[in-house]
Amino acid sequence: MIDYTPMEFLIEPMKKQYAHEIAKWHYSGKYAFYDFRADPEDLKEILDPLSWPNHFFIVHSTEEQSIGYFYFEKKEGWISIGLGLKPSLTGLGLGFPFIKAGLTFARQKFGISQFTLSVWTENHRAIKIYEKLGFKKYRNFSQKTNAGVYPFVEMRLCFEN
């Protein structure tokens, strides 16, 4: 396993080749829930170059390998985060430094220190990482996605300025 630290992540605007690569990612088991193929609206968004500017970002290792992506959206003083780590890299201990790098990037790029994200309640390993980073559970809700309605939890993190 390659040991990545936050300083070794390169984050840049999304490019066509990476969007198409990410759209094909397949997660195993219950995590297949996160496949872009499972939600036509999400698939359309990741493949649409008009949705990329200031929203979708590709994450590389220093070896120029794509390892994940971030989606950022400014909403009323908050940054809403969406993200994905390459399926072959999940479960290897990269989640914490990957997300920490994304938070650092977003704070610098957008000048906002309040973050929110929504996570499927069955994704216990992600929730554990978010809590380790300081996110707090804010509210539970149901969301229509992937041809069904699923339970999610909204989590929030506020950095002191």
C-alpha atoms as one frame of an Amber mdcrd trajectory, in Angstrom:
protein
   0.000   0.000   0.000   1.223   3.489  -0.856   1.152   5.791   2.156  -0.536
   9.059   1.133  -0.435  12.153   3.289  -2.595  15.250   2.635   0.374  17.030
   1.031   0.678  14.281  -1.584  -2.787  14.819  -3.036  -3.074  17.001  -6.131
  -6.555  18.440  -6.624  -7.482  20.117  -9.903 -10.577  20.861 -11.985 -12.315
  17.860 -13.537 -11.292  16.785 -17.039 -13.160  14.642 -19.546 -10.911  11.587
 -19.307 -11.301  11.452 -15.522 -15.056  12.036 -15.536 -15.487   9.093 -17.902
 -13.169   6.939 -15.796 -15.072   7.783 -12.590 -18.414   7.091 -14.281 -17.252
   3.466 -14.794 -16.095   2.861 -11.228 -17.753  -0.102  -9.550 -17.832  -0.572
  -5.798 -18.325  -4.076  -4.387 -21.071  -5.385  -2.164 -23.472  -2.943  -0.573
 -21.196  -0.089  -1.677 -22.346  -0.639  -5.292 -24.982   1.819  -4.106 -22.406
   4.507  -4.968 -21.833   3.466  -8.586 -22.706   6.291 -10.964 -24.478   3.734
 -13.140 -26.953   3.242 -10.288 -28.292   6.810 -10.622 -28.872   8.234 -14.130
 -29.090  11.829 -12.829 -25.725  11.587 -11.065 -24.192   9.912 -14.116 -25.430
  12.698 -16.381 -24.012  15.336 -14.026 -20.500  13.843 -13.760 -20.309  13.501
 -17.557 -21.548  17.031 -18.306 -18.601  19.450 -18.725 -20.927  22.357 -17.931
 -21.339  21.024 -14.377 -17.591  20.802 -13.713 -16.378  24.411 -13.227 -15.976
  25.214  -9.519 -17.843  22.015  -8.578 -16.107  18.811  -9.711 -12.434  18.218
  -8.962 -10.205  15.250  -9.703  -7.733  14.061  -7.066  -4.391  12.584  -8.098
  -1.521  11.059  -6.222   1.907  12.507  -6.854   2.331   9.665  -9.367  -0.499
  11.240 -11.435  -2.870   8.350 -10.778  -6.479   9.393 -10.256  -7.544   8.329
  -6.810 -10.831  10.127  -6.280 -12.977  13.160  -6.816 -14.692  15.920  -4.889
 -17.847  17.855  -5.620 -18.279  21.192  -3.844 -21.353  23.408  -3.848 -21.704
  26.695  -1.979 -25.031  26.906  -0.144 -25.851  29.785   2.216 -22.435  30.082
   3.871 -21.779  26.343   3.782 -19.926  24.095   1.393 -21.836  20.934   0.560
 -19.427  18.100  -0.221 -19.763  15.062  -2.420 -16.825  12.713  -2.874 -15.631
   9.364  -4.013 -12.461   7.388  -3.501 -11.438   4.994  -6.287 -12.988   1.576
  -5.471  -9.640  -0.253  -5.503  -8.368   2.163  -2.834 -11.234   1.883  -0.349
 -10.563   0.118   2.917  -6.807   0.867   2.782  -6.738   3.715   5.292  -6.760
   6.507   2.704 -10.187   7.923   3.601  -9.043  10.191   6.417  -6.123  11.892
   4.600  -8.119  12.032   1.352 -11.046  13.875   2.929  -8.750  16.061   5.026
  -6.982  17.150   1.826 -10.349  17.954   0.234 -11.431  20.041   3.224  -8.157
  21.961   3.171  -8.516  22.570  -0.560 -12.127  23.773  -0.227 -11.325  26.115
   2.672  -8.576  27.731   0.606 -10.526  27.863  -2.665 -13.880  29.056  -1.348
 -12.904  30.822   1.884 -15.640  29.006   3.792 -15.069  27.001   6.963 -18.467
  25.333   7.356 -19.088  22.028   5.623 -22.015  19.706   5.233 -22.330  16.304
   3.614 -24.938  13.607   3.389 -24.092   9.955   3.728 -26.149   6.793   3.356
 -26.732   5.482   6.872 -25.436   2.026   5.874 -21.995   3.446   5.055 -20.634
   2.959   8.567 -16.974   3.176   7.597 -17.469   6.605   5.969 -19.473   7.873
   8.947 -16.656   6.748  11.262 -14.089   8.719   9.200 -16.299  11.811   9.081
 -16.719  11.710  12.853 -12.950  11.294  13.280 -12.518  14.465  11.197 -14.925
  16.323  13.497 -18.202  16.081  11.592 -21.292  15.815  13.793 -24.563  14.150
  12.876 -27.089  16.890  12.260 -30.266  15.229  11.006 -31.611  12.044   9.469
 -33.689  12.164   6.303 -34.890  10.022   3.411 -33.659  10.701  -0.103 -34.885
   9.462  -3.443 -31.929   8.059  -5.374 -30.883   4.935  -7.268 -34.528   4.083
  -8.101 -35.579   3.992  -4.456 -35.813   5.952  -1.223 -32.947   5.508   1.237
 -32.062   6.738   4.740 -29.312   9.331   4.946 -27.709  11.360   7.673 -26.591
  14.942   7.178 -23.326  15.723   8.949 -21.757  19.117   9.601 -18.317  20.459
  10.416 -17.423  24.024  11.386 -13.809  25.161  11.627 -12.932  28.148  13.779
 -11.612  30.998  11.654
